[in-house]
C-alpha cells in the first residue's frame, strides 16, 4: 500500500484548534500548541534516529509550500542525505557571507596600503557610508540586486553626478571583490556597461565636466611678481610648483635627497607619482635658487610653524588671500600647457613629458627616457623666463 499524503485540506488547516500534531502524510505535520499557534513540522527516520525539522509557521508557510518542502526533504533522505544536516551546513555557509558594509570596510582595509593618496581610504569610507550604507549596509552581498543599487544612485545621479559616479564605481569594486571571494555569484548589479548604462543617463550627459580653473598665461608674470613678494613656506612651495609644472603632492613630499644640485635635477620616486613611474624634472635657475638654501631640511617645503608636512590646502588658502580664489594650484599645469602650445614651437611630446603624462607610444616613450631631459631643460628655462616676465617664446631647436 502506497504512502498516504495530502490528508489535510486548506479549510481543515485553518479551522483546526486541537493541540498536537496533525498529519498530512509523508512525515508532514501541522503542529498546534496549547496557545493556538500553528507551525509545520517534518518528522523522519535517518540512520536509526528520528529527527524533527521545523518548516515554518502557518502564517508564513502555506499548505502547498509545506508539502513542497516536505517532498524535497523526502528526496534527500532517499538519496542518503540528512535534510536537517544539510540545512545546518547551509546556515553555517550563509553566516560567513558579509553584509555590504562589512565587505566595504574589509575591501578598504585590504586596498589602503596600495593607494597613493592616504586620503583615499577616508574618501571611500565617507562616500559609501553617506550614500550606500543607509540602504545596503545591512544587506548580505549575495542579496544585493539592481534595484538596490538604483535606490542608492537615482536620488543623486543628476544632482551630484560626479559623486554618484564614484559611489557606483566603489559599490561595483566591493561587490566584485565579494564575487572573487565566493561570497556572491552572478553578474555585478553595480556594473555600468551593458547594465546600468541601459537605465541611467551617461554622467557626461547630465553634468558638465569642469577642468581645474587655470590662470591665463598672459597674467602669469604679474601673478608671479606678487607671489615672490609674499613671505612664508606656502608662497615658496607654490612658486616652486609653478616653475616645475608639478602636482601639489609632488612638492609637498619633496626632500633634499631627491635633488641633485650639480646635475640640476629633481627626481621624484615612483611611489610619489600618480602614474607610479619615476619622474625627473630638469630645474631652471630660479627653481634651483629656491632649493639651495633648503637642502639641510628634512622636507624642502614644510609647515612654517611645526616643520611637519604642509597641508594640501595651504597653497589654495594662499591663492584666496592673494585674491586668486578662482584658480587652483593644479590649474597652473594647464597654464603651462597653454603657454607652450600657443606661444612656442616646443613639441607636444616634450610638454607632455614635462607634465609627467604617460606616453603610450613605445617609441616616443623610449625617446622620452633617452634624450628628452636636456631638451626639457631648455623648455623649463623658457617657462621660468615667462614666469619672470622675460618671455622669449623661443621655439624648440
ChimeraX attribute file (.defattr): number of C-alpha atoms within 10 A of each C-alpha:
attribute: neighborCount
match mode: 1-to-1
recipient: residues
	/A:1	3
	/A:2	4
	/A:3	7
	/A:4	9
	/A:5	13
	/A:6	13
	/A:7	12
	/A:8	15
	/A:9	11
	/A:10	10
	/A:11	8
	/A:12	10
	/A:13	16
	/A:14	11
	/A:15	9
	/A:16	13
	/A:17	15
	/A:18	12
	/A:19	15
	/A:20	14
	/A:21	16
	/A:22	18
	/A:23	19
	/A:24	21
	/A:25	16
	/A:26	18
	/A:27	19
	/A:28	27
	/A:29	23
	/A:30	24
	/A:31	21
	/A:32	19
	/A:33	14
	/A:34	10
	/A:35	8
	/A:36	13
	/A:37	13
	/A:38	22
	/A:39	21
	/A:40	26
	/A:41	22
	/A:42	26
	/A:43	17
	/A:44	19
	/A:45	12
	/A:46	14
	/A:47	9
	/A:48	6
	/A:49	8
	/A:50	10
	/A:51	14
	/A:52	14
	/A:53	17
	/A:54	14
	/A:55	20
	/A:56	15
	/A:57	16
	/A:58	19
	/A:59	9
	/A:60	9
	/A:61	15
	/A:62	15
	/A:63	17
	/A:64	11
	/A:65	14
	/A:66	23
	/A:67	23
	/A:68	11
	/A:69	15
	/A:70	25
	/A:71	15
	/A:72	12
	/A:73	22
	/A:74	19
	/A:75	12
	/A:76	15
	/A:77	14
	/A:78	10
	/A:79	9
	/A:80	11
	/A:81	15
	/A:82	18
	/A:83	20
	/A:84	16
	/A:85	10
	/A:86	13
	/A:87	12
	/A:88	11
	/A:89	12
	/A:90	11
	/A:91	11
	/A:92	11
	/A:93	11
	/A:94	13
	/A:95	10
	/A:96	10
	/A:97	19
	/A:98	20
	/A:99	19
	/A:100	26
	/A:101	22
	/A:102	17
	/A:103	20
	/A:104	27
	/A:105	16
	/A:106	15
	/A:107	19
	/A:108	18
	/A:109	11
	/A:110	10
	/A:111	11
	/A:112	17
	/A:113	11
	/A:114	9
	/A:115	13
	/A:116	15
	/A:117	13
	/A:118	11
	/A:119	10
	/A:120	14
	/A:121	17
	/A:122	11
	/A:123	11
	/A:124	19
	/A:125	16
	/A:126	13
	/A:127	16
	/A:128	23
	/A:129	18
	/A:130	11
	/A:131	19
	/A:132	23
	/A:133	20
	/A:134	12
	/A:135	15
	/A:136	22
	/A:137	19
	/A:138	13
	/A:139	16
	/A:140	20
	/A:141	24
	/A:142	19
	/A:143	13
	/A:144	18
	/A:145	13
	/A:146	14
	/A:147	11
	/A:148	16
	/A:149	21
	/A:150	17
	/A:151	14
	/A:152	21
	/A:153	22
	/A:154	13
	/A:155	13
	/A:156	16
	/A:157	21
	/A:158	17
	/A:159	12
	/A:160	14
	/A:161	21
	/A:162	18
	/A:163	15
	/A:164	21
	/A:165	17
	/A:166	14
	/A:167	24
	/A:168	23
	/A:169	14
	/A:170	21
	/A:171	24
	/A:172	18
	/A:173	17
	/A:174	22
	/A:175	26
	/A:176	20
	/A:177	17
	/A:178	22
	/A:179	17
	/A:180	10
	/A:181	11
	/A:182	11
	/A:183	20
	/A:184	20
	/A:185	15
	/A:186	7
	/A:187	13
	/A:188	20
	/A:189	20
	/A:190	26
	/A:191	19
	/A:192	17
	/A:193	8
	/A:194	8
	/A:195	14
	/A:196	17
	/A:197	12
	/A:198	10
	/A:199	10
	/A:200	14
	/A:201	12
	/A:202	16
	/A:203	17
	/A:204	10
	/A:205	10
	/A:206	14
	/A:207	14
	/A:208	10
	/A:209	10
	/A:210	6
	/A:211	9
	/A:212	15
	/A:213	16
	/A:214	18
	/A:215	20
	/A:216	15
	/A:217	20
	/A:218	14
	/A:219	12
	/A:220	20
	/A:221	18
	/A:222	12
	/A:223	16
	/A:224	20
	/A:225	13
	/A:226	12
	/A:227	18
	/A:228	13
	/A:229	9
	/A:230	14
	/A:231	9
	/A:232	13
	/A:233	18
	/A:234	26
	/A:235	21
	/A:236	20
	/A:237	22
	/A:238	26
	/A:239	20
	/A:240	21
	/A:241	23
	/A:242	26
	/A:243	25
	/A:244	24
	/A:245	25
	/A:246	20
	/A:247	19
	/A:248	17
	/A:249	17
	/A:250	15
	/A:251	22
	/A:252	22
	/A:253	16
	/A:254	22
	/A:255	21
	/A:256	17
	/A:257	15
	/A:258	14
	/A:259	22
	/A:260	14
	/A:261	15
	/A:262	6
	/A:263	9
	/A:264	15
	/A:265	19
	/A:266	22
	/A:267	16
	/A:268	21
	/A:269	15
	/A:270	12
	/A:271	13
	/A:272	17
	/A:273	17
	/A:274	16
	/A:275	13
	/A:276	11
	/A:277	14
	/A:278	14
	/A:279	20
	/A:280	18
	/A:281	22
	/A:282	26
	/A:283	26
	/A:284	22
	/A:285	15
	/A:286	16
	/A:287	23
	/A:288	18
	/A:289	13
	/A:290	15
	/A:291	18
	/A:292	13
	/A:293	10
	/A:294	14
	/A:295	15
	/A:296	12
	/A:297	13
	/A:298	16
	/A:299	20
	/A:300	27
	/A:301	26
	/A:302	22
	/A:303	17
	/A:304	12
	/A:305	9
	/A:306	8
	/A:307	13
	/A:308	12
	/A:309	16
	/A:310	22
	/A:311	14
	/A:312	14
	/A:313	12
	/A:314	16
	/A:315	22
	/A:316	20
	/A:317	16
	/A:318	18
	/A:319	20
	/A:320	13
	/A:321	10
	/A:322	13
	/A:323	10
	/A:324	14
	/A:325	13
	/A:326	12
	/A:327	17
	/A:328	18
	/A:329	23
	/A:330	19
	/A:331	19
	/A:332	25
	/A:333	23
	/A:334	20
	/A:335	21
	/A:336	26
	/A:337	18
	/A:338	15
	/A:339	18
	/A:340	23
	/A:341	14
	/A:342	11
	/A:343	14
	/A:344	16
	/A:345	13
	/A:346	20
	/A:347	14
	/A:348	12
	/A:349	17
	/A:350	20
	/A:351	19
	/A:352	14
	/A:353	20
	/A:354	26
	/A:355	19
	/A:356	20
	/A:357	13
	/A:358	12
	/A:359	14
	/A:360	8
	/A:361	9
	/A:362	9
	/A:363	9
	/A:364	13
	/A:365	15
	/A:366	12
	/A:367	14
	/A:368	19
	/A:369	12
	/A:370	10
	/A:371	10
	/A:372	18
	/A:373	19
	/A:374	11
	/A:375	15
	/A:376	22
	/A:377	19
	/A:378	20
	/A:379	25
	/A:380	24
	/A:381	20
	/A:382	22
	/A:383	25
	/A:384	22
	/A:385	19
	/A:386	21
	/A:387	24
	/A:388	17
	/A:389	16
	/A:390	12
	/A:391	15
	/A:392	13
	/A:393	18
	/A:394	15
	/A:395	14
	/A:396	14
	/A:397	8
